[in-house]
Amino acid sequence: MHSILLAIDWTLIIEKLILIAVIVSLCLVVAMYETYAERKIAAFIQDRRGPSRAGPFGILQPLADGLKLFMKEEIIPTLSNKMLFVMGPGIAMLTAMMTSAVVPWSSHLLFKSGRTVDLQIADVNIGILYIFGVVSMGVYGVMIGGWASNNKFSLLAAIRGASQIISYELAMGLSLIALLMLTGSLSLKTIVGQQLDHTYYIVYQPLGFFIFLVCAFAECNRTPFDLSEAESELNFGYHQEYSSMKLGFYLFAEYVNMFISSAVMATLFFGGYDIPFVNDLSLGQHIGQNWLAILEGLSFFLKIACFIFVFIWVRWTVPRFRYDQLMNLGWKGLIPLALVNMLITGFVVLLKQNHWHF
């Protein structure tokens, strides 16, 4: 037992724990200020001011909203399944946070001792499969919350949400198969490495990216695919009976999913933390690896911010679909389109491997 304890690299464990704490905190802070950005952008589109009282320019509004959720009375319906009622938002939040584990946020830090610290919690060789596995578990958070509430509107909304997520996961997965034919790897870090100082995969897979983007809207329950929260039909949605921070967890999970979806799209199709129009290797030799890692992290977050803006912009400009239109688009539109894209990509890869000869 003593020899096992000595063999453990405690420094690595401490590094990973610190990195986990930083990334979890970052996800929560970003999710908070996504709500602020959403309200400000919506106000701009609708020609009004938006949040303006809590702090300068309303910058403290997310903190006020979070404090309000913490202080609200917590109500658990008498006829609900209490254990599952509590588990639902917990599962939704946990699965949203777990997806951040395999995202490479930047290259690495280099210390004077010669030790390098990768700015990625876990570089697993099946990173994309891990993300899909965790995201598919998020369906349980929606379904359990709606069923445990013992409310027919919550249950209908949960069924809608689960059906929507499962349907669009198929098209999303098929769009990624075409990308994987080009990359030959499921590791997100390897995929970013292939794009560093090279052409981004958006150039080779524009149709695959478009399909992935549309499916990301559906996976995150964002307009025009927020049918599980259709207030005019289902009152409030699958979290209708929730209050206090349990409701906060469901709302936060949506914004964390939006943040991670943006990070994954930037990683797969836009070079991840690669600094555009700059040779990262040469820049690192001039300014040092640590400054390069900081600049790469800022570049990555700028790309994520652009995607978050697209999520918000679409919400306030595109009307909500009907449910039959939503399912038709998924099954009759995106899945056939993803299959065609996969076949074309496979044909092109085959030709390339045979030096463009039949």
C-alpha positions in Angstrom: 0.0 0.0 0.0 2.9 2.3 0.9 4.6 1.7 -2.4 1.3 2.5 -4.3 1.1 5.8 -2.5 4.7 6.6 -3.3 4.1 5.8 -7.0 1.2 8.3 -7.3 2.2 11.6 -8.9 0.6 13.9 -6.3 1.8 17.0 -8.2 -0.2 15.9 -11.2 -3.3 15.2 -9.1 -3.0 18.7 -7.5 -2.6 20.3 -10.9 -5.7 18.6 -12.2 -7.7 19.5 -9.2 -6.7 23.2 -9.6 -7.5 23.0 -13.3 -10.9 21.4 -12.6 -11.8 24.1 -10.0 -10.7 26.9 -12.5 -12.7 25.4 -15.4 -15.9 24.8 -13.3 -15.7 28.3 -11.9 -15.1 29.6 -15.4 -18.2 27.8 -16.8 -20.4 29.1 -14.1 -19.2 32.7 -14.5 -19.6 32.5 -18.3 -23.1 31.0 -17.9 -24.0 33.9 -15.5 -22.8 36.6 -18.0 -24.4 34.8 -20.9 -27.7 35.8 -19.4 -26.5 39.4 -19.2 -25.3 39.3 -22.8 -28.6 37.8 -23.9 -30.6 40.6 -22.2 -28.4 43.3 -23.5 -28.4 42.0 -27.1 -32.1 41.5 -27.0 -32.5 45.0 -25.7 -30.4 46.4 -28.6 -32.4 44.4 -31.2 -35.7 45.6 -29.7 -34.4 49.2 -29.3 -34.5 49.4 -25.5 -31.9 49.7 -22.7 -31.9 46.3 -21.0 -30.4 45.8 -17.5 -29.1 49.1 -16.3 -29.6 49.5 -12.5 -27.5 46.8 -10.8 -24.0 48.3 -11.1 -22.6 50.4 -14.0 -24.4 49.4 -17.3 -26.2 46.7 -15.2 -23.0 44.6 -15.0 -24.0 43.2 -11.6 -27.4 42.0 -12.8 -26.4 38.3 -13.1 -25.2 38.4 -9.4 -28.5 39.9 -8.4 -30.4 37.2 -10.3 -28.3 34.5 -8.7 -28.9 35.9 -5.2 -32.6 36.1 -5.9 -32.7 32.4 -6.9 -30.7 31.4 -3.8 -33.1 33.3 -1.5 -36.4 32.3 -3.1 -38.5 29.7 -1.2 -37.8 26.1 -2.2 -41.1 24.3 -3.0 -41.3 20.5 -3.6 -44.8 19.5 -4.8 -46.6 17.1 -2.3 -47.4 14.4 -4.9 -44.0 14.5 -6.6 -41.3 11.8 -6.4 -39.1 13.8 -4.0 -35.8 11.9 -4.6 -36.1 12.1 -8.4 -37.4 15.6 -8.2 -34.1 16.6 -6.6 -32.0 14.5 -8.9 -33.3 15.9 -12.1 -31.6 19.4 -12.0 -28.5 17.8 -10.5 -28.1 15.5 -13.4 -28.7 18.3 -15.9 -26.1 20.5 -14.3 -23.6 17.6 -13.8 -23.7 16.4 -17.4 -23.4 20.0 -18.6 -20.2 20.5 -16.6 -18.6 17.1 -17.4 -18.4 17.9 -21.1 -15.7 20.5 -20.4 -13.3 17.8 -19.2 -11.9 16.9 -22.7 -11.9 20.4 -24.3 -8.3 21.8 -24.8 -8.5 25.4 -23.6 -5.0 26.3 -24.7 -1.7 24.6 -25.3 0.4 24.3 -22.1 2.2 26.2 -19.5 6.0 25.8 -19.0 7.5 26.2 -15.5 11.2 26.9 -14.6 11.6 23.4 -13.3 10.9 22.1 -16.8 7.4 20.8 -15.9 4.7 21.3 -18.4 1.0 21.7 -17.5 -1.5 20.9 -20.2 -4.5 23.2 -20.1 -6.9 20.3 -20.6 -8.3 18.2 -17.8 -8.2 14.9 -19.7 -6.7 14.2 -23.2 -8.6 11.0 -23.9 -8.2 9.4 -27.3 -12.0 9.1 -27.6 -12.8 12.7 -26.6 -15.7 13.1 -29.1 -17.3 9.9 -28.0 -17.0 11.0 -24.4 -18.8 14.2 -25.2 -21.6 12.4 -27.0 -21.9 9.9 -24.1 -22.2 12.6 -21.5 -24.6 14.7 -23.6 -26.9 11.7 -24.1 -27.1 11.3 -20.3 -28.4 14.9 -20.1 -31.7 13.6 -21.5 -32.2 11.9 -18.1 -32.1 15.3 -16.4 -34.9 16.6 -18.6 -37.0 13.4 -18.5 -36.6 12.7 -14.7 -37.4 16.4 -13.9 -40.6 16.4 -16.0 -41.8 12.9 -14.8 -41.0 13.4 -11.1 -43.0 16.7 -11.0 -46.3 14.8 -11.3 -47.6 17.5 -13.6 -49.0 16.6 -17.1 -47.6 19.7 -18.7 -44.1 19.1 -17.3 -44.3 15.5 -18.5 -45.4 16.5 -22.0 -42.6 19.1 -22.2 -40.0 16.5 -21.0 -41.2 14.0 -23.7 -40.8 16.7 -26.3 -37.4 17.7 -25.0 -36.1 14.1 -24.9 -37.5 13.2 -28.3 -35.9 16.3 -29.8 -32.5 15.7 -28.2 -32.4 12.1 -29.3 -33.5 12.9 -32.8 -30.9 15.6 -33.4 -28.1 13.6 -31.9 -28.3 11.3 -34.9 -27.7 14.0 -37.4 -25.0 15.6 -35.2 -23.2 12.3 -35.0 -23.4 11.7 -38.7 -22.0 15.1 -39.5 -19.0 14.3 -37.3 -18.3 11.0 -39.0 -17.5 12.9 -42.1 -15.1 15.1 -40.1 -13.5 12.1 -38.5 -12.8 10.6 -41.9 -10.5 13.6 -42.4 -8.9 13.8 -39.0 -8.5 10.0 -38.3 -8.7 10.7 -34.6 -11.3 11.2 -31.9 -9.0 13.2 -29.6 -9.9 16.9 -29.5 -6.3 17.9 -28.8 -5.1 15.9 -31.9 -7.8 17.6 -34.0 -6.7 21.1 -32.8 -3.0 20.1 -33.5 -3.9 19.2 -37.1 -5.3 22.7 -37.6 -2.5 24.7 -35.9 -1.0 27.0 -38.5 -2.9 25.1 -41.2 -6.3 25.3 -42.9 -9.3 25.0 -40.6 -11.7 22.1 -41.1 -14.6 24.5 -41.8 -13.0 24.9 -45.3 -13.3 21.1 -45.9 -16.6 20.5 -44.1 -18.9 23.6 -44.5 -22.0 21.4 -44.8 -20.9 19.2 -41.8 -20.4 22.4 -39.7 -23.9 23.8 -40.7 -25.6 20.5 -39.7 -23.6 20.4 -36.4 -24.6 24.1 -35.7 -28.3 23.5 -36.3 -28.2 20.3 -34.2 -26.4 22.3 -31.4 -29.3 24.7 -31.3 -31.7 21.7 -30.8 -29.4 20.0 -28.2 -29.3 23.2 -26.2 -33.1 23.8 -26.4 -32.5 27.2 -28.0 -34.9 29.1 -30.2 -36.1 28.1 -32.8 -36.0 24.6 -31.3 -37.1 25.4 -27.7 -40.3 23.4 -28.1 -39.9 21.8 -24.6 -40.3 25.3 -23.1 -43.2 26.5 -25.3 -44.9 28.8 -22.8 -48.0 29.3 -25.0 -48.6 25.5 -25.2 -47.0 24.0 -22.1 -47.2 26.8 -19.5 -43.5 26.9 -18.7 -41.9 23.6 -19.7 -40.4 20.5 -18.0 -39.2 22.6 -15.1 -42.5 24.2 -14.4 -42.8 22.9 -10.8 -39.2 23.9 -9.8 -38.2 27.0 -7.8 -35.2 28.4 -6.1 -31.8 27.0 -7.1 -33.2 23.8 -8.6 -34.8 26.0 -11.3 -31.5 27.9 -11.4 -29.6 24.6 -12.1 -31.9 23.9 -15.1 -31.4 27.4 -16.4 -27.7 27.4 -15.8 -27.3 24.0 -17.4 -28.8 25.4 -20.7 -26.2 28.3 -20.7 -23.3 26.0 -19.8 -24.4 23.7 -22.6 -24.4 26.7 -24.9 -20.9 27.6 -23.8 -19.5 24.1 -24.2 -21.2 23.6 -27.6 -19.5 26.8 -28.8 -16.2 25.5 -27.5 -16.6 22.2 -29.3 -17.6 23.9 -32.6 -14.6 26.2 -32.3 -12.3 23.2 -31.5 -13.6 20.9 -34.4 -14.0 23.4 -37.2 -12.1 26.6 -36.3 -8.8 25.5 -35.0 -9.6 25.6 -31.3 -7.0 27.8 -29.5 -5.0 28.5 -32.7 -4.4 32.2 -33.2 -5.7 33.1 -36.7 -3.2 34.5 -39.3 -0.3 34.0 -36.9 2.3 31.2 -36.8 2.0 30.1 -33.2 5.3 28.3 -33.1 7.3 31.4 -34.2 5.3 33.6 -31.9 6.0 31.3 -28.9 9.8 31.5 -29.7 9.6 35.3 -29.5 7.3 35.9 -26.4 7.7 32.6 -24.5 5.4 29.6 -24.1 3.4 31.0 -21.2 2.5 34.2 -22.9 1.7 32.2 -26.0 -0.7 29.9 -24.0 -2.4 33.0 -22.6 -2.9 34.5 -26.1 -4.1 31.2 -27.4 -6.6 31.0 -24.6 -7.9 34.5 -25.4 -8.2 33.6 -29.1 -10.2 30.5 -28.2 -12.6 32.5 -26.0 -13.0 35.1 -28.7 -14.1 32.3 -31.1 -16.5 31.0 -28.4 -17.9 34.5 -27.8 -18.7 34.7 -31.5 -20.7 31.5 -31.4 -22.5 32.6 -28.2 -23.5 35.8 -30.0 -24.9 33.7 -32.9 -27.0 31.6 -30.4 -28.4 34.8 -28.9 -28.9 36.6 -32.2 -30.9 33.7 -33.7 -33.1 33.5 -30.6 -34.3 37.1 -31.0 -34.6 37.1 -34.8 -36.0 33.6 -35.8 -39.5 32.5 -34.7 -40.1 29.1 -33.0 -41.0 26.1 -35.1 -44.0 23.9 -34.7 -43.2 20.5 -33.2 -44.0 18.6 -36.4 -41.7 21.0 -38.4 -39.0 20.4 -35.8 -39.1 16.6 -36.2 -39.5 16.8 -40.0 -36.4 18.9 -40.2 -34.4 16.5 -38.0 -35.5 13.2 -39.6 -36.3 14.2 -43.2 -33.9 17.1 -43.6 -30.7 17.0 -41.5 -30.2 13.2 -41.3 -30.3 12.6 -45.1 -28.1 15.7 -45.6 -25.6 14.4 -43.1 -25.6 11.0 -44.9 -25.0 12.6 -48.3 -22.1 14.7 -46.7 -20.6 11.6 -45.2 -20.7 9.7 -48.5 -19.2 12.6 -50.5 -16.4 13.0 -47.9 -15.7 9.2 -48.0 -15.5 9.3 -51.8 -13.1 12.3 -51.7 -10.9 10.7 -49.0 -10.8 7.4 -51.0 -9.7 9.3 -54.2 -7.1 11.2 -52.3 -5.7 8.0 -50.8 -5.5 6.5 -54.3 -3.7 9.6 -55.6 -6.8 10.8 -57.5 -6.9 7.7 -59.7 -9.9 5.3 -60.0 
